[in-house]
């Protein structure tokens, strides 16, 4: 086709060429002028098939304006809805369609908003999807049930429970066709949140609205009840399924079996397996693996192995999860020969080890002091592309400390922190204990500087852990030196650091130093919180006299908060002696940095 003569509208000429499929010689014109593509598509509005063929023939990337023009052109034609939705899905991955600059034009079409909501939900972008939903509601647009189901499912997956509840209520008010699928998605939200009470309320709401519950509905609620150890309620739901003519499937039975195994009632779970087969439902990999794991946790490896044989007789080869269940118990019992035999079987059957397999082996080898084998598993783990996680590093550090390989333990610590994991109190406790056993507590003082040299500046949590453990070992002078280092780095001590140091000074009979420490604590307006009170009471429950001295001195300086006084009063009501005298304290939830350490 010759180039259009001067004065001729290019878009009209190219439109005619597109209809005749002779526009390819002019692709260079379209590439040089993206608005021309949009103009051609507008002219092709009466011919959606020709417009789609024209667009697809253009080399990518396609201009955003042209893509949106084609989307609006295809939307009114049901025949082209699959192509339109596919186009929108691709656009949502490449452009911020929920932004204020683009979204208004998309909301103008009656079909596109629900498609966009669905696309964003399925592409794991729940925040963008909620933004689109809110804009739809502001404009009085009602999304279809399919899009609403996708949105609630995405919110469940992201654990955005509060948002899901708000969105669900908005859907009902907006007049969305609240069918079984929409309700099921909301039940799934409550399953992820572990909220059995609201799930029950939602079931009642479904019954009142005349919305039938299907197998997915019942299975979701049964799984939730089993997770919450509400076995009676789970069995009642299964009975309702039978009454309503909905047959329990493998998912139903597996949830019930898992719930019983989780409660340690593995024999009852095995009885359910018999009922399951009698009902004509074939057990699957999940069924057998759950029961095998249950038997192993109950200490009955023989029955677990027997069940594995039954599994194989049914033509189901064990997967890595099945092997992991048996391996864990064998490792716990120290039966490493049988472990190696099972690992050889995995190799023969081409069953690839996963994180659980490797961590189980590393932990087992560390416990028996075979650090060479533990490191060998670690190398194989890395060679196979498996990332070491926090559990891996903690097992290695603990193992090296037990084996008196403190240099290797420190290297594992540095590697752990370099990977981005934060070691907890237990990790530093193992290191401190290891150096103390070697009469080298001074090496603890070097840890912060070594971290600094490796580009891993220690934070307050590192210093706090070292101070706490040194105090626990009765090395208050070294603990004070670590505290001085900490302050020299510009880090401010918190209430737990000061209270721990004061307690350690009292234990060593250094009354003046303890008083000075508490005075500094008061000057900085730091207070003993319920968490710190509970931590010290738990850690030093066998040294009540020293605790009494600490609390009395803290009271004299106004360092005890009202909530701690309340705990003391509650303890006093439960005891013939005041909490201040007994050292008892009520149970209080504690943050991570106050978690109890091993071997304290």
HELIX and SHEET records of a PDB file:
HELIX    1   1 UNK A   10  UNK A   19  1                                  10    
HELIX    2   2 UNK A   24  UNK A   26  5                                   3    
HELIX    3   3 UNK A   27  UNK A   32  1                                   6    
HELIX    4   4 UNK A   34  UNK A   43  1                                  10    
HELIX    5   5 UNK A   48  UNK A   57  1                                  10    
HELIX    6   6 UNK A   64  UNK A   75  1                                  12    
HELIX    7   7 UNK A   78  UNK A   80  5                                   3    
HELIX    8   8 UNK A   81  UNK A   94  1                                  14    
HELIX    9   9 UNK A  103  UNK A  106  1                                   4    
HELIX   10  10 UNK A  112  UNK A  122  1                                  11    
HELIX   11  11 UNK A  126  UNK A  138  1                                  13    
HELIX   12  12 UNK A  145  UNK A  157  1                                  13    
HELIX   13  13 UNK A  161  UNK A  174  1                                  14    
HELIX   14  14 UNK A  180  UNK A  193  1                                  14    
HELIX   15  15 UNK A  196  UNK A  209  1                                  14    
HELIX   16  16 UNK A  215  UNK A  227  1                                  13    
HELIX   17  17 UNK A  231  UNK A  243  1                                  13    
HELIX   18  18 UNK A  250  UNK A  262  1                                  13    
HELIX   19  19 UNK A  266  UNK A  278  1                                  13    
HELIX   20  20 UNK A  285  UNK A  297  1                                  13    
HELIX   21  21 UNK A  301  UNK A  313  1                                  13    
HELIX   22  22 UNK A  320  UNK A  332  1                                  13    
HELIX   23  23 UNK A  336  UNK A  348  1                                  13    
HELIX   24  24 UNK A  355  UNK A  367  1                                  13    
HELIX   25  25 UNK A  371  UNK A  383  1                                  13    
HELIX   26  26 UNK A  390  UNK A  402  1                                  13    
HELIX   27  27 UNK A  406  UNK A  419  1                                  14    
HELIX   28  28 UNK A  425  UNK A  437  1                                  13    
HELIX   29  29 UNK A  441  UNK A  446  5                                   6    
HELIX   30  30 UNK A  447  UNK A  453  1                                   7    
HELIX   31  31 UNK A  460  UNK A  472  1                                  13    
HELIX   32  32 UNK A  476  UNK A  488  1                                  13    
HELIX   33  33 UNK A  495  UNK A  507  1                                  13    
HELIX   34  34 UNK A  511  UNK A  523  1                                  13    
HELIX   35  35 UNK A  530  UNK A  539  1                                  10    
HELIX   36  36 UNK A  544  UNK A  556  1                                  13    
HELIX   37  37 UNK A  562  UNK A  574  1                                  13    
HELIX   38  38 UNK A  579  UNK A  582  1                                   4    
HELIX   39  39 UNK A  592  UNK A  594  5                                   3    
END                                                                             
